[in-house]
Amino acid sequence: MEDEKKIIEDIINQRRLPYSIQIVKVEGDNYTITNNFGSTIVYIKKGENYFLEEELK
């Protein structure tokens, strides 16, 4: 749970998100999250940074 809070804080700070998020699923370095608007987004961690799945295609 503590790790999840740190991951959420890292994503919010790095991506400068103005809304809250919640982790739904973790698969390796892929993090599926939902935001408070109900959208589901996948972030991929590369090094110390988080990228949208679409940014890496």
PDB file of N, CA, C and O in Angstrom:
ATOM      1  N   MET A   1       0.829  -1.206   0.000  1.00  0.00           N
ATOM      2  CA  MET A   1       0.000   0.000   0.000  1.00  0.00           C
ATOM      3  C   MET A   1       0.863   1.256   0.000  1.00  0.00           C
ATOM      4  O   MET A   1       0.551   2.229  -0.687  1.00  0.00           O
ATOM      5  N   GLU A   2       1.949   1.235   0.770  1.00  0.00           N
ATOM      6  CA  GLU A   2       2.849   2.391   0.814  1.00  0.00           C
ATOM      7  C   GLU A   2       3.496   2.617  -0.547  1.00  0.00           C
ATOM      8  O   GLU A   2       3.647   3.756  -0.990  1.00  0.00           O
ATOM      9  N   ASP A   3       3.881   1.515  -1.212  1.00  0.00           N
ATOM     10  CA  ASP A   3       4.476   1.626  -2.544  1.00  0.00           C
ATOM     11  C   ASP A   3       3.481   2.219  -3.534  1.00  0.00           C
ATOM     12  O   ASP A   3       3.852   3.022  -4.391  1.00  0.00           O
ATOM     13  N   GLU A   4       2.223   1.821  -3.414  1.00  0.00           N
ATOM     14  CA  GLU A   4       1.180   2.326  -4.309  1.00  0.00           C
ATOM     15  C   GLU A   4       1.024   3.840  -4.154  1.00  0.00           C
ATOM     16  O   GLU A   4       0.872   4.548  -5.149  1.00  0.00           O
ATOM     17  N   LYS A   5       1.060   4.337  -2.931  1.00  0.00           N
ATOM     18  CA  LYS A   5       0.950   5.779  -2.697  1.00  0.00           C
ATOM     19  C   LYS A   5       2.114   6.524  -3.331  1.00  0.00           C
ATOM     20  O   LYS A   5       1.927   7.594  -3.910  1.00  0.00           O
ATOM     21  N   LYS A   6       3.327   5.958  -3.225  1.00  0.00           N
ATOM     22  CA  LYS A   6       4.500   6.595  -3.811  1.00  0.00           C
ATOM     23  C   LYS A   6       4.404   6.620  -5.337  1.00  0.00           C
ATOM     24  O   LYS A   6       4.741   7.623  -5.965  1.00  0.00           O
ATOM     25  N   ILE A   7       3.951   5.530  -5.924  1.00  0.00           N
ATOM     26  CA  ILE A   7       3.789   5.466  -7.384  1.00  0.00           C
ATOM     27  C   ILE A   7       2.773   6.512  -7.837  1.00  0.00           C
ATOM     28  O   ILE A   7       3.010   7.225  -8.812  1.00  0.00           O
ATOM     29  N   ILE A   8       1.651   6.608  -7.139  1.00  0.00           N
ATOM     30  CA  ILE A   8       0.623   7.593  -7.491  1.00  0.00           C
ATOM     31  C   ILE A   8       1.194   9.004  -7.395  1.00  0.00           C
ATOM     32  O   ILE A   8       0.990   9.816  -8.298  1.00  0.00           O
ATOM     33  N   GLU A   9       1.908   9.305  -6.308  1.00  0.00           N
ATOM     34  CA  GLU A   9       2.519  10.633  -6.153  1.00  0.00           C
ATOM     35  C   GLU A   9       3.527  10.912  -7.260  1.00  0.00           C
ATOM     36  O   GLU A   9       3.573  12.020  -7.793  1.00  0.00           O
ATOM     37  N   ASP A  10       4.341   9.904  -7.611  1.00  0.00           N
ATOM     38  CA  ASP A  10       5.329  10.077  -8.676  1.00  0.00           C
ATOM     39  C   ASP A  10       4.662  10.399 -10.013  1.00  0.00           C
ATOM     40  O   ASP A  10       5.090  11.309 -10.723  1.00  0.00           O
ATOM     41  N   ILE A  11       3.614   9.648 -10.349  1.00  0.00           N
ATOM     42  CA  ILE A  11       2.913   9.885 -11.617  1.00  0.00           C
ATOM     43  C   ILE A  11       2.282  11.275 -11.629  1.00  0.00           C
ATOM     44  O   ILE A  11       2.416  12.011 -12.607  1.00  0.00           O
ATOM     45  N   ILE A  12       1.601  11.632 -10.556  1.00  0.00           N
ATOM     46  CA  ILE A  12       0.938  12.939 -10.484  1.00  0.00           C
ATOM     47  C   ILE A  12       1.958  14.070 -10.615  1.00  0.00           C
ATOM     48  O   ILE A  12       1.725  15.034 -11.344  1.00  0.00           O
ATOM     49  N   ASN A  13       3.079  13.956  -9.917  1.00  0.00           N
ATOM     50  CA  ASN A  13       4.102  15.007  -9.967  1.00  0.00           C
ATOM     51  C   ASN A  13       4.806  15.067 -11.314  1.00  0.00           C
ATOM     52  O   ASN A  13       4.971  16.153 -11.870  1.00  0.00           O
ATOM     53  N   GLN A  14       5.223  13.930 -11.849  1.00  0.00           N
ATOM     54  CA  GLN A  14       5.942  13.912 -13.123  1.00  0.00           C
ATOM     55  C   GLN A  14       5.067  14.348 -14.283  1.00  0.00           C
ATOM     56  O   GLN A  14       5.513  15.071 -15.174  1.00  0.00           O
ATOM     57  N   ARG A  15       3.830  13.907 -14.266  1.00  0.00           N
ATOM     58  CA  ARG A  15       2.919  14.219 -15.373  1.00  0.00           C
ATOM     59  C   ARG A  15       2.154  15.519 -15.130  1.00  0.00           C
ATOM     60  O   ARG A  15       1.416  15.979 -16.002  1.00  0.00           O
ATOM     61  N   ARG A  16       2.328  16.106 -13.957  1.00  0.00           N
ATOM     62  CA  ARG A  16       1.643  17.351 -13.570  1.00  0.00           C
ATOM     63  C   ARG A  16       0.130  17.233 -13.730  1.00  0.00           C
ATOM     64  O   ARG A  16      -0.520  18.083 -14.338  1.00  0.00           O
ATOM     65  N   LEU A  17      -0.404  16.163 -13.170  1.00  0.00           N
ATOM     66  CA  LEU A  17      -1.836  15.902 -13.281  1.00  0.00           C
ATOM     67  C   LEU A  17      -2.610  16.745 -12.275  1.00  0.00           C
ATOM     68  O   LEU A  17      -2.258  16.783 -11.095  1.00  0.00           O
ATOM     69  N   PRO A  18      -3.672  17.427 -12.737  1.00  0.00           N
ATOM     70  CA  PRO A  18      -4.477  18.255 -11.838  1.00  0.00           C
ATOM     71  C   PRO A  18      -5.643  17.485 -11.214  1.00  0.00           C
ATOM     72  O   PRO A  18      -6.583  18.095 -10.703  1.00  0.00           O
ATOM     73  N   TYR A  19      -5.590  16.156 -11.251  1.00  0.00           N
ATOM     74  CA  TYR A  19      -6.680  15.343 -10.727  1.00  0.00           C
ATOM     75  C   TYR A  19      -6.107  14.136  -9.997  1.00  0.00           C
ATOM     76  O   TYR A  19      -4.920  13.832 -10.118  1.00  0.00           O
ATOM     77  N   SER A  20      -6.952  13.456  -9.245  1.00  0.00           N
ATOM     78  CA  SER A  20      -6.495  12.291  -8.491  1.00  0.00           C
ATOM     79  C   SER A  20      -6.594  11.034  -9.355  1.00  0.00           C
ATOM     80  O   SER A  20      -7.399  10.948 -10.283  1.00  0.00           O
ATOM     81  N   ILE A  21      -5.747  10.066  -9.016  1.00  0.00           N
ATOM     82  CA  ILE A  21      -5.739   8.799  -9.735  1.00  0.00           C
ATOM     83  C   ILE A  21      -5.710   7.654  -8.735  1.00  0.00           C
ATOM     84  O   ILE A  21      -5.381   7.828  -7.562  1.00  0.00           O
ATOM     85  N   GLN A  22      -6.068   6.473  -9.242  1.00  0.00           N
ATOM     86  CA  GLN A  22      -6.038   5.261  -8.428  1.00  0.00           C
ATOM     87  C   GLN A  22      -5.488   4.135  -9.299  1.00  0.00           C
ATOM     88  O   GLN A  22      -5.878   3.999 -10.459  1.00  0.00           O
ATOM     89  N   ILE A  23      -4.595   3.340  -8.750  1.00  0.00           N
ATOM     90  CA  ILE A  23      -4.040   2.214  -9.497  1.00  0.00           C
ATOM     91  C   ILE A  23      -5.050   1.076  -9.481  1.00  0.00           C
ATOM     92  O   ILE A  23      -5.557   0.686  -8.429  1.00  0.00           O
ATOM     93  N   VAL A  24      -5.333   0.548 -10.678  1.00  0.00           N
ATOM     94  CA  VAL A  24      -6.271  -0.549 -10.826  1.00  0.00           C
ATOM     95  C   VAL A  24      -5.523  -1.874 -10.976  1.00  0.00           C
ATOM     96  O   VAL A  24      -5.905  -2.888 -10.393  1.00  0.00           O
ATOM     97  N   LYS A  25      -4.432  -1.842 -11.785  1.00  0.00           N
ATOM     98  CA  LYS A  25      -3.705  -3.075 -12.067  1.00  0.00           C
ATOM     99  C   LYS A  25      -2.244  -2.745 -12.328  1.00  0.00           C
ATOM    100  O   LYS A  25      -1.928  -1.718 -12.929  1.00  0.00           O
ATOM    101  N   VAL A  26      -1.357  -3.620 -11.875  1.00  0.00           N
ATOM    102  CA  VAL A  26       0.077  -3.482 -12.123  1.00  0.00           C
ATOM    103  C   VAL A  26       0.554  -4.752 -12.812  1.00  0.00           C
ATOM    104  O   VAL A  26       0.352  -5.859 -12.314  1.00  0.00           O
ATOM    105  N   GLU A  27       1.199  -4.573 -13.978  1.00  0.00           N
ATOM    106  CA  GLU A  27       1.795  -5.697 -14.702  1.00  0.00           C
ATOM    107  C   GLU A  27       3.221  -5.302 -15.045  1.00  0.00           C
ATOM    108  O   GLU A  27       3.462  -4.642 -16.056  1.00  0.00           O
ATOM    109  N   GLY A  28       4.166  -5.706 -14.204  1.00  0.00           N
ATOM    110  CA  GLY A  28       5.554  -5.310 -14.419  1.00  0.00           C
ATOM    111  C   GLY A  28       5.695  -3.811 -14.284  1.00  0.00           C
ATOM    112  O   GLY A  28       5.430  -3.255 -13.219  1.00  0.00           O
ATOM    113  N   ASP A  29       6.118  -3.138 -15.373  1.00  0.00           N
ATOM    114  CA  ASP A  29       6.268  -1.686 -15.377  1.00  0.00           C
ATOM    115  C   ASP A  29       5.065  -0.978 -15.994  1.00  0.00           C
ATOM    116  O   ASP A  29       5.124   0.226 -16.246  1.00  0.00           O
ATOM    117  N   ASN A  30       3.976  -1.703 -16.242  1.00  0.00           N
ATOM    118  CA  ASN A  30       2.751  -1.112 -16.780  1.00  0.00           C
ATOM    119  C   ASN A  30       1.765  -0.897 -15.636  1.00  0.00           C
ATOM    120  O   ASN A  30       1.450  -1.819 -14.884  1.00  0.00           O
ATOM    121  N   TYR A  31       1.286   0.339 -15.524  1.00  0.00           N
ATOM    122  CA  TYR A  31       0.350   0.700 -14.459  1.00  0.00           C
ATOM    123  C   TYR A  31      -0.954   1.164 -15.081  1.00  0.00           C
ATOM    124  O   TYR A  31      -0.993   2.193 -15.756  1.00  0.00           O
ATOM    125  N   THR A  32      -2.018   0.410 -14.857  1.00  0.00           N
ATOM    126  CA  THR A  32      -3.342   0.806 -15.326  1.00  0.00           C
ATOM    127  C   THR A  32      -3.984   1.597 -14.197  1.00  0.00           C
ATOM    128  O   THR A  32      -4.110   1.113 -13.072  1.00  0.00           O
ATOM    129  N   ILE A  33      -4.385   2.817 -14.516  1.00  0.00           N
ATOM    130  CA  ILE A  33      -4.967   3.695 -13.503  1.00  0.00           C
ATOM    131  C   ILE A  33      -6.319   4.215 -13.979  1.00  0.00           C
ATOM    132  O   ILE A  33      -6.619   4.226 -15.173  1.00  0.00           O
ATOM    133  N   THR A  34      -7.117   4.643 -13.016  1.00  0.00           N
ATOM    134  CA  THR A  34      -8.333   5.385 -13.335  1.00  0.00           C
ATOM    135  C   THR A  34      -8.200   6.753 -12.691  1.00  0.00           C
ATOM    136  O   THR A  34      -7.571   6.910 -11.644  1.00  0.00           O
ATOM    137  N   ASN A  35      -8.805   7.738 -13.338  1.00  0.00           N
ATOM    138  CA  ASN A  35      -8.796   9.074 -12.735  1.00  0.00           C
ATOM    139  C   ASN A  35     -10.182   9.375 -12.188  1.00  0.00           C
ATOM    140  O   ASN A  35     -11.112   8.587 -12.355  1.00  0.00           O
ATOM    141  N   ASN A  36     -10.309  10.519 -11.535  1.00  0.00           N
ATOM    142  CA  ASN A  36     -11.588  10.840 -10.901  1.00  0.00           C
ATOM    143  C   ASN A  36     -12.682  11.179 -11.905  1.00  0.00           C
ATOM    144  O   ASN A  36     -13.818  11.442 -11.512  1.00  0.00           O
ATOM    145  N   PHE A  37     -12.353  11.177 -13.213  1.00  0.00           N
ATOM    146  CA  PHE A  37     -13.369  11.385 -14.252  1.00  0.00           C
ATOM    147  C   PHE A  37     -13.868  10.053 -14.793  1.00  0.00           C
ATOM    148  O   PHE A  37     -14.776  10.018 -15.623  1.00  0.00           O
ATOM    149  N   GLY A  38     -13.267   8.935 -14.316  1.00  0.00           N
ATOM    150  CA  GLY A  38     -13.682   7.609 -14.761  1.00  0.00           C
ATOM    151  C   GLY A  38     -12.904   7.067 -15.939  1.00  0.00           C
ATOM    152  O   GLY A  38     -13.209   5.973 -16.413  1.00  0.00           O
ATOM    153  N   SER A  39     -11.910   7.790 -16.430  1.00  0.00           N
ATOM    154  CA  SER A  39     -11.109   7.318 -17.553  1.00  0.00           C
ATOM    155  C   SER A  39     -10.058   6.328 -17.073  1.00  0.00           C
ATOM    156  O   SER A  39      -9.531   6.449 -15.967  1.00  0.00           O
ATOM    157  N   THR A  40      -9.764   5.356 -17.913  1.00  0.00           N
ATOM    158  CA  THR A  40      -8.710   4.381 -17.628  1.00  0.00           C
ATOM    159  C   THR A  40      -7.526   4.693 -18.530  1.00  0.00           C
ATOM    160  O   THR A  40      -7.681   4.872 -19.738  1.00  0.00           O
ATOM    161  N   ILE A  41      -6.337   4.758 -17.927  1.00  0.00           N
ATOM    162  CA  ILE A  41      -5.124   5.146 -18.641  1.00  0.00           C
ATOM    163  C   ILE A  41      -4.017   4.173 -18.248  1.00  0.00           C
ATOM    164  O   ILE A  41      -3.950   3.735 -17.099  1.00  0.00           O
ATOM    165  N   VAL A  42      -3.137   3.833 -19.215  1.00  0.00           N
ATOM    166  CA  VAL A  42      -2.000   2.975 -18.916  1.00  0.00           C
ATOM    167  C   VAL A  42      -0.731   3.808 -18.981  1.00  0.00           C
ATOM    168  O   VAL A  42      -0.453   4.461 -19.987  1.00  0.00           O
ATOM    169  N   TYR A  43       0.032   3.777 -17.904  1.00  0.00           N
ATOM    170  CA  TYR A  43       1.350   4.415 -17.859  1.00  0.00           C
ATOM    171  C   TYR A  43       2.404   3.327 -17.825  1.00  0.00           C
ATOM    172  O   TYR A  43       2.219   2.289 -17.190  1.00  0.00           O
ATOM    173  N   ILE A  44       3.505   3.569 -18.509  1.00  0.00           N
ATOM    174  CA  ILE A  44       4.624   2.637 -18.529  1.00  0.00           C
ATOM    175  C   ILE A  44       5.824   3.347 -17.925  1.00  0.00           C
ATOM    176  O   ILE A  44       6.163   4.465 -18.312  1.00  0.00           O
ATOM    177  N   LYS A  45       6.463   2.675 -16.966  1.00  0.00           N
ATOM    178  CA  LYS A  45       7.629   3.268 -16.318  1.00  0.00           C
ATOM    179  C   LYS A  45       8.884   2.874 -17.097  1.00  0.00           C
ATOM    180  O   LYS A  45       9.160   1.692 -17.302  1.00  0.00           O
ATOM    181  N   LYS A  46       9.632   3.883 -17.523  1.00  0.00           N
ATOM    182  CA  LYS A  46      10.921   3.692 -18.201  1.00  0.00           C
ATOM    183  C   LYS A  46      11.937   4.462 -17.395  1.00  0.00           C
ATOM    184  O   LYS A  46      11.889   5.692 -17.352  1.00  0.00           O
ATOM    185  N   GLY A  47      12.861   3.762 -16.751  1.00  0.00           N
ATOM    186  CA  GLY A  47      13.807   4.436 -15.870  1.00  0.00           C
ATOM    187  C   GLY A  47      13.054   5.005 -14.690  1.00  0.00           C
ATOM    188  O   GLY A  47      12.376   4.279 -13.963  1.00  0.00           O
ATOM    189  N   GLU A  48      13.175   6.306 -14.503  1.00  0.00           N
ATOM    190  CA  GLU A  48      12.468   6.976 -13.400  1.00  0.00           C
ATOM    191  C   GLU A  48      11.225   7.726 -13.884  1.00  0.00           C
ATOM    192  O   GLU A  48      10.559   8.390 -13.089  1.00  0.00           O
ATOM    193  N   ASN A  49      10.906   7.628 -15.170  1.00  0.00           N
ATOM    194  CA  ASN A  49       9.808   8.407 -15.749  1.00  0.00           C
ATOM    195  C   ASN A  49       8.630   7.521 -16.128  1.00  0.00           C
ATOM    196  O   ASN A  49       8.779   6.330 -16.401  1.00  0.00           O
ATOM    197  N   TYR A  50       7.466   8.135 -16.134  1.00  0.00           N
ATOM    198  CA  TYR A  50       6.227   7.456 -16.517  1.00  0.00           C
ATOM    199  C   TYR A  50       5.730   8.052 -17.831  1.00  0.00           C
ATOM    200  O   TYR A  50       5.621   9.270 -17.974  1.00  0.00           O
ATOM    201  N   PHE A  51       5.432   7.175 -18.785  1.00  0.00           N
ATOM    202  CA  PHE A  51       4.960   7.596 -20.102  1.00  0.00           C
ATOM    203  C   PHE A  51       3.595   6.978 -20.367  1.00  0.00           C
ATOM    204  O   PHE A  51       3.302   5.864 -19.931  1.00  0.00           O
ATOM    205  N   LEU A  52       2.767   7.727 -21.091  1.00  0.00           N
ATOM    206  CA  LEU A  52       1.509   7.162 -21.555  1.00  0.00           C
ATOM    207  C   LEU A  52       1.833   6.057 -22.533  1.00  0.00           C
ATOM    208  O   LEU A  52       2.802   6.150 -23.287  1.00  0.00           O
ATOM    209  N   GLU A  53       1.045   5.034 -22.525  1.00  0.00           N
ATOM    210  CA  GLU A  53       1.246   3.899 -23.438  1.00  0.00           C
ATOM    211  C   GLU A  53       1.332   4.377 -24.886  1.00  0.00           C
ATOM    212  O   GLU A  53       2.152   3.879 -25.657  1.00  0.00           O
ATOM    213  N   GLU A  54       0.490   5.339 -25.255  1.00  0.00           N
ATOM    214  CA  GLU A  54       0.451   5.852 -26.627  1.00  0.00           C
ATOM    215  C   GLU A  54       1.736   6.594 -27.002  1.00  0.00           C
ATOM    216  O   GLU A  54       2.105   6.633 -28.176  1.00  0.00           O
ATOM    217  N   GLU A  55       2.410   7.173 -26.030  1.00  0.00           N
ATOM    218  CA  GLU A  55       3.644   7.918 -26.313  1.00  0.00           C
ATOM    219  C   GLU A  55       4.786   7.019 -26.732  1.00  0.00           C
ATOM    220  O   GLU A  55       5.736   7.476 -27.367  1.00  0.00           O
ATOM    221  N   LEU A  56       4.707   5.744 -26.385  1.00  0.00           N
ATOM    222  CA  LEU A  56       5.793   4.805 -26.681  1.00  0.00           C
ATOM    223  C   LEU A  56       5.534   3.960 -27.915  1.00  0.00           C
ATOM    224  O   LEU A  56       6.341   3.096 -28.259  1.00  0.00           O
ATOM    225  N   LYS A  57       4.432   4.199 -28.572  1.00  0.00           N
ATOM    226  CA  LYS A  57       4.109   3.420 -29.798  1.00  0.00           C
ATOM    227  C   LYS A  57       4.713   4.073 -31.004  1.00  0.00           C
ATOM    228  O   LYS A  57       4.556   3.575 -32.119  1.00  0.00           O
TER     229      LYS A  57
END
